[in-house]
Each structure stands twice: as structure tokens, then as C-alpha cells.
Amino acid sequence: MRSATVNAALRSWLPWTDRQGRFSQLRGATFALLLVPALMLLYAAWMHQLGSKPWTEAIHQTGTWAVRFLIATLAVSPFRRLFDWGKLIGIRRMLGLAVLAYVLGHLTLYCIDMAFNWGLIVSEIAKRFYLTIGFVALLGLVALGVTSTDGMIRRLGGKWQKLHNLVYPIAVLGLVHFALQSKIDVTQAVLMSGLFVLLMLYRGLYRWKLTISIPVLIGAALFAGLATAVIETTWYALTSGVSARLVFEANADILTYPEFASVRPAHWVALAGLVVALVHGLRARTSRPPRRARQPATA
């Protein structure tokens, strides 16, 4: 009897099972997808495909995936409401812990690249702004990860939500760190920033108790796309001296792309928002109960 209870408790801790210890397709698929970037990186390292600076490339890849998974984590709550998909909340903790794992891997690879010269590592973090804010974001993620257990939720009570609301400023620090370390090409950083803006708009719609409709979601998509274009334009104008007008014109032109890879981040963000609006509309239509046939009037 006791062994059965222990086995059930252990099964509930497995990432691909639900709280009752049963296999969950959603959790299993999510866990497998979270492992893919790490496995691809290990394969590329094994096959010597990381270029002339393999440690630097590995550092950048783990950091990039950490930001992507952070955006995915922030998407869980609004998507759960928009798509009326309650089970989606079950993968939020797993996504958050994956962000922490990739960030810790990011830091570990950086320490390896610095030959574990702790004096040099500390001095670099202290004097380089983008490393400083990245390290602060890492400390914040560690705090969120440590307090993500059910026991800590009960122990902290109402303070738990206030603590975990820090994920938003942590995300901003992570995005700024991402952009600063990207140096010349900030396409990925701008894309993630635009998606962050879009997700914050979704949260705002629910906080302001606005009616969620397809026109409202389309407006949010277009506004987020415009905000992304402004972010990219401002960044290049302030950091590289590139003409703000030229960058904004590149974002305004949606018909003359020479190749698929040249699509601007602003357009990807707007397209993502439009897809969300479409899926929300289809989901609402299919889940709407059929109208009852009118009963004939009795004499």
C-alpha cells in the first residue's frame, strides 16, 4: 500500500504526467519539444558545426532559446483564455523551468568560455551593462523557479502572485540583454520584443475587461506590428546611426521582399496576431451551442 502511494507520488512528478500521475499528451509533447534545441546544439557540437567560435555560438543559441521559451511561457495565460483551452495552464510551470534551465546553461557555457576565471567573470558582469542586466534577470528567474513548487505557493500565499509578477520586468531585462549582445543584427531580439508587446496587449484586454472580438484582436495585431516597427527603427537610429526613415520605410513595404528571410519582424508580429484572431474566431464558432429550433405555437 505504501509503495503504491510512493509510486503514484513519483509519477505525478514526471514532466509528462498530470497531477494524478496519468500520461498527458500535451505535457509529453511540450517536454519533448523543450529538449529539441538542447539536443540539436549537442549534435552540432559533436559534428563540429558551431563555427570557429563554438563556445560563443553555444552561448548565443542557449540565450536565444531561453528568450523564446520565456515568450512562450508568457503566452500561456492569454492563449488559455483566447482559445478556451484550460489544460494549457498545465504546461506553464514546465515552460518556466525550461527557461531557467536554458539560462543556467547559458551562464555555464559563458563560464566555461572564460575558463572559470571567477575574477574576470565577476569584473565583466560588473562593468558591461548588457551582462549586468542579464545577470539580474537570471537572479530573478532563479527566484521564480525556486518558488514555483506547490509547497512554496501555499507557504507564500498572496505574496506568491506579487513575486511572480516580476516575470514582466525580468522579461524586459532579458529582451534588452538579447538586443545588446546581438550587436549589429537585432532581428530576433526585435521579433521577440514585438511578440512581448502583443502578449501584453492581450493581457491588457482582459484586465481592462474589454469585449474580446475579432476586430479587437485584429486591432491589437496591427498595433503590435506598428510598435515592433517603431522599436526596430528607434534601436537602429540610436545605436548605429542608420536613418530612421529608411528603417521605417523597410517596415512599411510589404510587397517587394526579395526573399522569405527578409520579412521584417513587425510583419511577423502582425501576422501572428492575425492568426490568433482567426483561430479565436474559429474556436468561438465551433464551441457556440446550436440555436434551438423554434417550437410551433400551440393553439
NORLINVEN-V814630 format. One record per backbone hydrogen bond with DSSP energy under -1.0 kcal/mol. CO is the residue of the C=O (numbers start at 1). NH is the residue of the N-H. If there is no record, write none. Layout:
co={CO	CO}
nh={NH	NH}
This chain:
co={1	2	3	4	5	6	7	8	11	14	16	18	22	24	25	26	27	28	29	30	31	35	36	37	38	39	40	41	42	43	44	45	53	54	55	56	57	58	59	60	61	62	63	64	65	66	67	68	69	70	71	73	75	76	77	78	79	80	85	86	87	88	89	91	92	93	94	95	96	97	98	99	100	101	102	103	104	105	106	107	108	109	110	111	112	114	116	117	118	119	120	121	122	123	124	128	129	130	131	132	133	134	135	136	137	138	139	140	141	142	143	145	149	150	151	152	153	156	157	159	160	161	163	164	165	166	167	168	169	170	171	172	173	174	175	176	177	178	186	187	188	189	190	191	192	193	194	195	196	197	198	199	200	201	202	203	204	205	213	214	215	216	217	218	219	220	221	222	223	224	225	226	227	228	229	230	231	232	233	234	235	236	236	243	244	245	246	247	248	249	259	260	264	265	266	267	268	269	270	271	272	273	274	275	276	277	278	279	280	281	282	283}
nh={5	6	7	8	9	10	11	12	14	17	24	21	18	28	29	30	31	32	33	34	35	39	40	41	42	43	44	45	46	47	49	48	57	58	59	60	61	62	63	64	65	66	67	68	69	70	71	72	73	74	75	76	79	80	81	82	83	85	88	89	90	91	92	95	96	97	98	99	100	101	102	103	104	105	106	107	108	109	110	111	112	113	114	116	115	117	118	121	122	123	124	125	126	127	128	132	133	134	135	136	137	138	139	140	141	142	143	144	145	146	147	148	153	154	155	156	157	159	160	163	164	165	166	167	168	170	171	172	173	174	175	176	177	178	179	180	181	182	190	191	192	193	194	195	196	197	198	199	200	201	202	203	204	205	206	207	208	210	217	218	219	220	221	222	223	224	225	226	227	228	229	230	231	232	233	234	235	236	237	238	239	240	242	247	248	249	250	251	252	253	262	263	268	269	270	271	272	273	274	275	276	277	278	279	280	281	282	283	284	285	286	287}
